[in-house]
Amino acid sequence: MMNLLPNYAYTCTASDYDDYTVEFMDNGREHNYTIAHFPGKRWVSMSNALSESFNAMVSNSRCMLLMDLLEDIRVRLMDGVESFCCLSGG
């Protein structure tokens, strides 16, 4: 299945694209049908909560330059890890 992805992504002609689409769909039906086609929204609330938390964390830092923003995020994450380790006794 993973070998199909590069072929599928880098096709040059419409007929190749159609062929890889059929092959990709046929390959995914047995093992990964639910994962590949996402019939239900199983992870939306978790993903949304994580993104909302991250957005709240960086909301005051958005006006920074990129390197400063990344450094601010790194420092905040390291502070969070440190406080988690201190609470858990690690």
Buried (B, 14 or more C-beta within 10 A) or exposed (E): EEEBEEBBEEBEEEEEBEBBEEBBEEBBEEEEEEEBEEEEEEEEEEEEEEEEEEEEBEEEBEEBEEEEBEEBBEEEEEEEEEEEEEEEEE
